[in-house]
C-alpha cells in the first residue's frame, strides 16, 4: 500500500473511532460498564491490527513449543495475565469486566486467527486506550522477549486448556491478604498448630 493511501486509511479509522466514541459517550456517558457497539468493536479491531508494524505481524516464533514451554508460559500467564484475562483467557474476571473496552476472549477466532508476530507485539507493546499494558522494554519484570514468545504458544493452546491445567494455574494466581491468611490457617491446621484467636480487626469484620 502506498504511503499516502495508508495515511488516509489511518486518518479514516481515527475519525471513525472518534465518531463512535462521541456517540457512545452521548448514550452511555463515560461509564466503563458500557458495552461497546458492534461498529465500535469492529473499528477497534481494525485499529489494533493496523497498530502492529507489518514486520512485526510477519515475525515467526523463535521458541520451539514443548510441554516444558507450555507449563512455564501457563504459570507465567496465571501470575501476570489472569487477573484481567482469566486463567482460561475468557476475560471474565472482576477486573476484566470493569475495563473498557473489555479484554478480548483470547480463545475466540478473532484472536486465534491473527499472526504469532502480532500477538507477540501486543504483549510487548500493549494497546493504547485500553487496559493492556506494555510488558516489554528495559527494566520490565516480565522476563524478556522469550517469555512473550512462550506466552504466544500458550495463547494458541487456550482453546484446548484442560481442567487439570486450570487447577494448577489457580495456585499461581496473585493472592490478596484474605487469601494468604486463609492459606496460612489451613497450613497451620495441617501442621498441628493451635489456631490463633481472632484479632480485634477480624472481630469487627
C-alpha positions in Angstrom: 0.0 0.0 0.0 1.3 3.5 -0.9 2.2 5.7 2.0 -0.4 8.3 1.0 -3.2 5.7 0.9 -2.0 4.2 4.2 -2.1 7.6 5.9 -5.5 8.3 4.5 -6.7 4.9 5.8 -5.3 5.7 9.3 -7.0 9.1 9.3 -10.3 7.5 8.3 -10.1 4.9 11.1 -9.2 7.6 13.6 -12.2 9.7 12.5 -14.4 6.6 12.8 -13.2 5.9 16.3 -13.8 9.5 17.3 -17.3 9.4 15.9 -18.2 6.2 17.6 -16.7 7.3 20.9 -18.7 10.5 20.7 -21.9 8.6 20.1 -21.1 6.1 22.8 -20.4 8.9 25.3 -23.7 10.7 24.5 -25.5 7.4 25.0 -23.6 5.9 28.0 -21.6 8.8 29.4 -18.1 7.9 30.5 -19.0 4.7 32.3 -16.6 1.8 31.9 -19.6 -0.6 32.4 -21.0 0.2 28.9 -20.8 -2.5 26.3 -19.1 -1.4 23.0 -21.3 -1.4 20.0 -20.6 -3.8 17.1 -19.3 -1.0 15.0 -17.0 0.3 17.8 -15.7 -3.2 18.3 -15.0 -3.7 14.6 -13.2 -0.4 14.3 -11.2 -1.1 17.5 -10.1 -4.5 16.0 -9.1 -2.8 12.8 -7.1 -0.2 14.7 -5.4 -2.9 16.7 -4.4 -4.7 13.6 -3.0 -1.6 12.0 -1.1 -0.7 15.1 1.4 -3.5 14.7 4.0 -2.8 12.0 3.9 -5.2 9.1 7.4 -6.5 10.0 6.0 -7.4 13.5 3.0 -9.2 12.0 5.1 -11.4 9.8 7.6 -12.3 12.6 7.8 -16.0 13.4 8.1 -17.5 16.8 11.7 -18.4 17.6 10.8 -20.6 20.6 10.0 -24.3 19.9 6.8 -25.4 21.5 7.1 -28.2 24.1 5.3 -29.4 27.3 8.0 -27.6 29.3 7.5 -24.3 27.4 3.7 -24.7 27.8 3.9 -25.2 31.5 6.3 -22.3 32.0 4.1 -20.0 30.0 0.9 -21.3 31.7 2.2 -20.4 35.1 3.6 -17.1 33.9 0.1 -16.3 32.5 -1.5 -17.3 35.7 0.7 -14.9 37.7 0.9 -11.9 35.3 -2.2 -12.0 33.0 -5.0 -13.9 34.6 -6.1 -11.0 36.8 -7.6 -9.4 33.7 -7.8 -12.3 31.2 -8.8 -15.1 33.5 -6.9 -18.4 33.6 -9.0 -19.6 30.6 -8.4 -16.5 28.6 -12.1 -15.5 28.6 -11.6 -12.1 30.2 -14.5 -12.9 32.5 -12.9 -11.6 35.7 -13.8 -8.9 38.2 -11.1 -6.5 36.8 -11.7 -7.6 33.2 -15.5 -6.9 33.5 -14.6 -3.4 34.8 -12.4 -2.4 31.9 -13.5 -0.5 28.8 -13.1 -1.9 26.3 -13.3 -5.4 27.9 -10.4 -7.7 27.4 -10.9 -9.9 24.3 -11.7 -13.6 24.6 -8.3 -15.0 23.8 -9.9 -18.3 22.8 -12.0 -16.8 20.1 -11.3 -16.8 16.4 -10.7 -13.0 16.4 -7.6 -13.6 18.4 -6.6 -17.1 17.3 -6.6 -16.1 13.6 -4.1 -13.2 13.9 -0.4 -14.0 13.5 2.1 -15.0 16.2 4.0 -11.9 15.5 1.0 -9.7 16.1 0.2 -11.4 19.4 3.8 -11.0 20.5 3.8 -7.3 19.5 0.7 -6.7 21.6 2.3 -8.4 24.7 5.5 -6.4 24.3 3.9 -3.0 23.4 0.4 -3.0 24.9 -2.6 -1.3 23.3 -3.3 2.4 23.7 -6.6 3.5 25.3 -7.2 0.0 26.8 -6.2 -1.8 29.9 -3.5 -3.7 28.1 0.0 -2.6 29.3 3.3 -3.0 27.5 5.2 -5.9 29.1 8.4 -5.4 27.1 11.2 -3.0 27.3 14.1 -2.3 29.6 13.5 -2.8 33.3 10.5 -4.9 32.7 9.7 -7.6 35.4 8.1 -9.6 32.6 11.3 -11.6 31.9 12.2 -10.6 28.3 11.1 -11.4 24.8 11.5 -15.2 25.3 8.7 -15.1 27.9 6.5 -13.2 25.4 7.1 -15.7 22.7 6.3 -18.6 25.1 3.1 -16.8 26.0 2.2 -16.8 22.3 2.4 -20.6 22.4 0.2 -20.7 25.5 -2.4 -18.4 23.9 -2.6 -20.7 21.0 -3.3 -23.6 23.4 -6.1 -21.8 25.3 -9.0 -23.2 23.3 -7.8 -26.7 24.4 -6.9 -25.8 28.0 -7.7 -28.7 30.3 -9.4 -28.7 33.8 -6.1 -30.0 35.3 -4.1 -27.2 33.8 -6.6 -24.6 35.1 -6.5 -26.1 38.5 -2.7 -25.8 38.5 -2.9 -22.2 37.4 -5.1 -21.3 40.3 -2.2 -22.0 42.7 -0.1 -19.3 40.9 -2.8 -16.6 40.7 -1.9 -13.5 42.7 -3.4 -13.7 46.2 -4.9 -10.9 48.3 -4.4 -10.6 52.1 -7.6 -12.6 52.9 -6.5 -15.5 50.6 -3.0 -15.5 52.2 -4.5 -15.5 55.7 -6.8 -18.4 54.9 -4.0 -20.4 53.3 -1.8 -19.8 56.4 -4.6 -21.0 58.7 -5.0 -24.2 56.6 -1.3 -24.8 56.7 -1.2 -24.3 60.5 -4.1 -26.7 60.9 -2.5 -29.4 58.7 0.8 -29.0 60.7 -1.0 -29.3 64.0 -0.5 -25.7 65.2 -3.0 -24.3 67.6 -5.5 -21.9 65.9 -4.8 -18.3 66.7 -7.6 -16.3 68.4 -9.3 -13.8 66.2 -7.8 -10.3 66.3 -9.8 -7.2 67.1 -9.8 -6.3 63.4 -11.3 -9.7 62.5 -14.0 -9.4 65.2 -15.0 -6.0 63.7 -15.3 -7.6 60.3 
